[in-house]
Amino acid sequence: MRVFLLLAVFAFATLSTVLTASQPVFAQSSVIISEVRVEGNQRIEADTVRSYLLVTAGAPYDRSRVDRSLKALFNTGLFADVTIRQEGDVVIVNVVENPIINRIVFEGNKRLDREELLEEVRLRPRMVFTRAKVRSDVQRMLELYRRSGRFAAIIEPKVVQLEQNRVDLLFEVQEGPKTKVSSIKFIGNEKFSDGDLRDVLATKQARWWKLFTSNDTFDPDRLAYDQQVLRQHYLNEGYADFRTISAVSELTPDRKDFFITFAVDEGEIYEFGKIDVDSEIRDVNVNLFRAFLLMREGDIYNAEAIEKTIEALSNAAGLLGYAFVDVRPQINRDRETRKIDITFKVLDAPRVYVERINVKGNVRTLDRVIRREFRLQEGDAFNSALVTRSENRLNRLNFFREVDVEQIQGSQPDRMVLEVDVQEQ
């Protein structure tokens, strides 16, 4: 009997729970919306507000659709606040519109003028004001100050309320001093001291006697450049496996100084192994190119010597009339013997002829005066030495502050245009 009573009570409780849970669903689905009323709007039409809603007149009231309608209205960026409530069979949407920007004002900026800051601001007069866009504009302006070395800059946006739901947007700027680099340290360097490596870098440590320099201010772009300079220094000293593990910049809590730490892996020193030239230009004896090699077997590896050799081989080809020759070094590194073999491959290229000589920049000097100094004429075979000689002759006239002769690809692969640009005294 007792078991039967317990089962009966359990069944009654379960049935009550099901009925109670089903009542809101029944009530929710039984109310048919007769009207969707929009309140609080000033500039935006009621139909525009309704177009973002998922609840419509004639449809059942659905709480999930109401929630999604709220999100859709907020995502437009047109409203500062939105509420949706139900009164009987009427759904009332109350909106508070974001104001319109009347003007944008900057105060406190001295190092950067208004035009420079305004380029970073996406908001403009007559646009809708939103706090998210203001925050984004502040971050862009702060980044501009950081690029100029002022990491202590503070920008505080303020809003001045006007009539007709308009605002003046005011940015109060505290530029602060330039953020200096107080310390540059290295980890992992054994072959060169910290002082030797600091001398290589473009960034310098701040010292009180350095009054007329800006290299001691922190610049992220300069830091990236310093990593390349550091690598080039080691490559020129024979350390072909050198790499920068990390370059960490730490800002002090008072935001006045930076500490920079480079972690490096120097690797082993290498020597040049076999050095040779392989030319695809059949009309030129390869031994002529070998005379322009700037390194010999057994020399300490030097990346700069490779670049200068490529330039020397290109100039040699230019002397022979091959203006657009391509020289590619093929490198074979032996890590066991620590030797690097290099073969400079001179790719085939057609002999080039001067198609046209253009003169520009001259106002008082006649074209024929400039052309008579040229040791090349249109139709002649190209020769880089004659181009250099012609440029020198023009400079010796003392008619021009600057003479620049640019070599441009012509209408055909074997044609070249010489652009002569002069600036008269």
C-alpha positions in Angstrom: 0.0 0.0 0.0 2.8 2.4 0.9 4.6 1.6 -2.4 1.4 2.4 -4.3 1.0 5.7 -2.6 4.7 6.7 -3.4 4.2 5.8 -7.0 1.0 7.9 -7.2 2.7 10.9 -5.6 5.6 10.6 -8.0 3.3 10.4 -11.0 1.3 13.4 -9.9 4.5 15.5 -9.4 5.8 14.5 -12.8 2.5 15.4 -14.5 2.4 18.8 -12.6 6.0 19.5 -13.8 5.1 18.8 -17.4 2.0 21.0 -17.3 3.8 23.8 -15.6 6.7 23.6 -18.2 4.2 23.6 -21.1 2.3 26.7 -20.0 4.8 29.3 -21.1 5.2 27.6 -24.5 1.4 27.6 -24.9 1.2 31.2 -23.9 4.0 32.2 -26.1 2.6 30.5 -29.2 -1.0 31.5 -28.5 -0.3 35.3 -28.6 -0.6 36.7 -32.1 1.1 40.1 -32.6 -1.3 42.7 -33.8 1.1 45.6 -34.1 4.9 46.4 -33.9 5.2 49.9 -32.6 8.5 51.9 -32.8 9.1 54.6 -30.2 12.0 57.0 -29.5 13.2 57.4 -33.1 14.0 60.9 -34.4 15.9 60.7 -37.7 15.4 57.0 -38.6 12.0 56.0 -40.0 10.0 53.5 -38.1 9.8 51.2 -41.2 13.6 51.2 -41.3 13.7 50.0 -37.7 11.0 47.3 -38.5 13.1 46.1 -41.4 15.7 44.8 -39.0 13.2 42.9 -36.8 12.4 39.2 -37.0 9.0 39.7 -35.2 6.1 41.0 -37.4 2.5 41.7 -37.1 0.3 38.6 -37.7 3.0 36.2 -36.4 3.1 34.5 -33.0 5.2 36.1 -30.3 8.5 34.3 -30.1 11.1 35.2 -27.4 14.0 33.8 -29.5 13.1 36.0 -32.4 12.9 39.0 -30.1 16.4 38.3 -28.8 17.8 38.0 -32.4 16.0 41.3 -33.3 17.7 43.1 -30.5 21.1 41.9 -31.7 20.3 42.9 -35.3 19.4 46.4 -34.2 22.5 46.8 -32.1 24.7 45.5 -34.9 23.5 48.4 -37.2 25.6 50.8 -35.1 22.7 53.3 -35.4 21.4 53.0 -31.8 22.9 53.6 -28.4 20.2 51.5 -26.6 17.3 49.3 -27.7 14.6 47.6 -25.7 11.7 45.4 -26.8 8.7 44.7 -24.6 5.3 43.1 -25.0 2.0 44.7 -23.9 -0.8 42.3 -24.7 -0.6 41.6 -28.4 1.4 44.7 -29.1 5.3 44.6 -29.4 6.9 48.0 -28.5 10.4 48.7 -29.8 12.0 51.6 -28.0 15.3 53.0 -29.5 17.8 55.6 -28.5 19.6 56.8 -31.6 23.3 57.4 -31.7 24.0 61.1 -32.1 25.4 62.8 -35.3 28.9 64.2 -35.1 28.9 68.0 -35.6 32.7 68.6 -35.6 36.0 67.0 -34.6 38.4 68.9 -32.4 42.0 68.2 -31.2 43.5 69.8 -28.2 47.1 69.5 -26.8 48.8 68.2 -29.9 52.0 70.1 -30.8 54.4 67.5 -32.4 51.7 66.3 -34.8 49.4 68.8 -36.5 45.6 68.4 -37.0 45.9 67.2 -40.6 48.3 64.4 -39.6 45.9 63.2 -36.8 42.8 63.6 -39.0 44.3 61.2 -41.5 44.1 58.4 -38.9 40.5 59.2 -37.8 37.8 57.4 -39.7 34.9 59.4 -38.1 33.9 62.6 -39.9 31.3 65.3 -39.3 27.7 64.3 -40.2 28.6 60.6 -39.5 26.9 58.6 -36.8 28.8 58.6 -33.5 29.6 55.2 -32.0 32.0 54.5 -29.1 33.5 51.5 -30.9 34.6 53.7 -33.8 36.0 56.3 -31.4 38.1 53.6 -29.6 39.4 52.4 -33.0 40.4 56.0 -34.0 42.2 56.5 -30.7 44.3 53.4 -31.2 45.3 54.5 -34.7 46.4 57.9 -33.4 48.3 56.3 -30.6 50.1 54.1 -33.1 51.0 57.2 -35.1 52.6 58.7 -31.9 54.4 55.4 -31.2 55.9 55.4 -34.7 57.3 58.9 -33.9 58.8 57.5 -30.6 56.2 58.8 -28.2 55.0 55.7 -26.3 53.8 57.7 -23.3 51.2 59.6 -25.4 47.6 59.6 -24.0 44.5 60.5 -26.0 41.3 60.9 -24.1 38.1 61.3 -26.2 35.3 63.6 -24.9 31.8 64.2 -26.1 30.1 67.6 -25.9 26.3 67.2 -26.2 24.5 69.6 -28.6 20.8 70.2 -29.5 19.1 68.0 -32.0 21.0 64.9 -30.9 24.3 66.2 -32.2 27.7 66.1 -30.5 31.2 67.7 -30.8 33.9 65.0 -30.6 36.9 66.3 -28.7 40.3 64.4 -28.5 42.4 65.7 -25.6 46.1 64.8 -26.4 49.0 64.4 -24.0 51.9 63.8 -26.2 54.5 63.1 -23.6 58.3 63.0 -24.2 60.0 60.8 -26.7 60.6 57.3 -25.4 64.4 56.6 -25.3 66.4 53.4 -25.6 68.2 53.3 -22.3 69.9 49.9 -22.8 70.9 47.5 -25.6 72.1 44.1 -24.6 73.1 40.9 -26.4 72.8 37.2 -25.4 74.8 34.4 -27.1 77.5 36.6 -28.6 81.1 35.3 -28.1 83.0 36.4 -31.1 82.1 40.1 -30.8 81.5 42.2 -27.6 78.3 44.1 -26.9 80.1 47.3 -27.6 81.2 46.1 -31.1 77.7 45.0 -32.0 76.1 48.3 -30.7 78.4 50.2 -33.0 76.8 48.3 -36.0 73.2 49.1 -35.1 71.3 52.1 -36.2 69.6 52.4 -32.8 71.8 53.9 -30.1 71.6 54.0 -26.4 70.4 57.3 -24.9 73.0 59.3 -23.1 72.7 62.8 -21.6 75.4 64.3 -23.9 73.7 63.1 -27.1 71.6 66.3 -27.7 71.3 66.4 -31.5 70.4 62.8 -32.4 67.1 61.0 -32.8 68.6 57.5 -33.1 68.2 56.9 -29.4 64.4 57.0 -29.6 62.6 53.7 -29.9 61.3 52.9 -33.4 59.9 49.4 -34.2 60.8 49.8 -37.9 64.4 50.7 -37.0 64.5 47.7 -34.7 63.6 45.4 -37.6 66.2 47.1 -39.7 68.8 46.6 -37.0 68.2 42.8 -37.1 69.1 42.9 -40.8 72.2 45.0 -40.2 73.3 42.6 -37.4 72.9 39.6 -39.7 74.8 41.4 -42.5 77.6 42.2 -40.1 78.1 38.6 -39.2 77.8 37.4 -42.8 80.5 39.8 -43.8 82.7 38.4 -41.1 82.4 34.8 -42.3 79.5 33.5 -40.0 77.3 32.1 -42.7 75.0 30.3 -40.3 74.3 33.3 -38.1 70.7 34.0 -37.1 68.9 36.3 -34.7 66.8 34.1 -32.3 64.8 37.0 -30.9 64.8 40.8 -30.5 62.8 41.8 -27.4 61.9 45.4 -26.5 60.6 46.0 -23.0 58.9 49.3 -22.0 59.5 50.5 -18.4 56.5 50.9 -16.2 56.8 54.7 -16.4 56.7 54.4 -20.2 59.8 56.6 -20.5 62.5 54.1 -21.6 63.0 50.9 -23.5 65.3 48.0 -22.8 66.3 46.0 -26.0 67.8 42.5 -25.9 69.0 40.6 -28.9 69.5 36.8 -28.6 71.8 35.6 -31.3 73.3 32.3 -32.5 76.6 33.1 -34.1 77.5 29.7 -35.6 80.9 28.8 -37.1 83.1 30.8 -39.3 83.3 29.7 -43.0 85.9 30.1 -45.8 85.4 30.4 -49.6 85.9 27.1 -51.4 86.0 26.8 -55.2 85.0 30.1 -57.0 84.1 30.0 -60.7 82.0 31.6 -63.4 79.7 29.9 -65.8 78.6 32.0 -68.7 75.8 31.3 -71.1 76.8 34.2 -73.4 78.6 32.4 -76.2 80.3 35.5 -77.7 82.2 36.3 -74.5 85.2 34.3 -73.2 84.4 33.1 -69.7 88.0 34.0 -68.6 87.1 37.6 -69.1 84.5 37.3 -66.5 86.8 35.4 -64.1 89.0 38.5 -64.0 86.2 40.4 -62.1 86.0 37.9 -59.2 86.6 39.7 -55.9 87.3 36.7 -53.7 89.7 33.8 -53.8 89.6 30.2 -52.4 90.6 30.2 -48.8 89.4 33.8 -48.1 87.0 34.3 -45.1 83.4 34.2 -46.3 82.0 37.6 -47.0 78.4 38.2 -48.3 79.2 41.8 -49.3 82.0 40.5 -51.6 79.4 38.3 -53.3 77.1 41.3 -54.0 80.0 43.4 -55.3 81.1 40.6 -57.6 77.6 40.3 -59.0 77.7 44.0 -59.7 81.1 43.8 -61.3 80.1 41.0 -63.6 77.0 42.9 -64.6 79.1 46.0 -65.4 81.5 43.9 -67.4 78.6 42.5 -69.5 77.4 46.1 -69.9 80.8 47.1 -71.3 80.3 44.4 -74.0 76.8 45.6 -74.9 74.8 43.2 -72.8 72.8 45.7 -70.7 70.2 43.4 -69.1 72.3 40.5 -68.1 71.3 38.4 -65.1 74.0 37.1 -62.8 72.9 34.4 -60.2 75.3 33.0 -57.6 74.9 29.2 -57.0 76.1 28.4 -53.5 77.1 25.0 -52.2 77.8 24.9 -48.4 79.8 22.1 -46.8 79.1 22.3 -43.0 81.8 19.7 -42.1 84.7 21.4 -43.8 83.0 24.8 -43.3 83.7 25.9 -46.9 81.4 27.5 -49.3 81.7 26.9 -53.1 80.2 29.6 -55.4 79.6 29.5 -59.1 78.4 32.8 -60.6 76.1 31.9 -63.5 75.9 34.6 -66.2 72.6 33.9 -68.0 72.2 34.5 -71.7 71.0 37.9 -72.8 70.8 39.6 -76.2 73.2 42.3 -77.2 71.4 45.6 -76.7 71.1 48.7 -79.0 70.1 52.2 -78.1 66.6 52.7 -79.4 66.0 56.3 -78.2 67.5 59.0 -76.1 65.0 61.2 -74.2 66.0 64.4 -72.6 63.8 66.1 -69.9 64.2 68.7 -67.2 66.0 71.3 -69.4 64.3 74.7 -69.6 67.1 77.0 -70.9 69.5 74.4 -72.3 68.7 73.2 -75.8 68.4 69.5 -76.4 71.2 69.5 -79.0 73.6 70.9 -76.4 72.9 67.9 -74.2 73.0 65.4 -77.0 76.3 66.5 -78.4 78.0 65.5 -75.1 76.7 61.9 -75.5 79.2 59.4 -76.7 76.3 57.2 -77.8 73.8 57.8 -80.6 70.4 56.2 -81.3 71.0 52.9 -83.1 74.5 52.4 -81.5 75.3 49.2 -79.6 74.9 49.8 -75.9 78.0 50.3 -73.8 77.8 51.1 -70.1 81.2 52.8 -70.0 80.1 55.2 -72.7 77.0 56.0 -70.8 79.0 56.8 -67.7 81.4 58.9 -69.7 78.5 60.8 -71.3 77.1 61.5 -67.8 80.4 62.8 -66.6 80.8 65.1 -69.6 77.3 66.6 -68.9 78.3 67.2 -65.2 81.5 69.0 -66.3 79.5 71.6 -68.3 78.4 73.1 -64.9 75.0 73.8 -66.4 73.2 71.4 -64.2 72.8 70.7 -60.4 72.1 67.1 -61.1 72.3 64.7 -64.1 70.6 61.3 -64.0 70.7 58.8 -66.9 68.3 55.9 -66.5 68.3 52.8 -68.6 64.9 51.5 -69.5 63.8 48.5 -71.5 62.8 49.4 -75.0 60.1 48.1 -77.4 62.1 44.9 -77.9 64.3 42.7 -75.7 67.3 44.0 -77.5 66.4 47.6 -77.4 67.1 50.2 -74.7 65.8 53.7 -74.0 68.1 56.2 -72.2 66.2 58.7 -70.1 68.3 61.8 -69.4 66.9 63.8 -66.5 68.7 67.1 -65.8 68.2 69.9 -63.2 69.6 73.2 -64.3 71.6 75.5 -62.1 
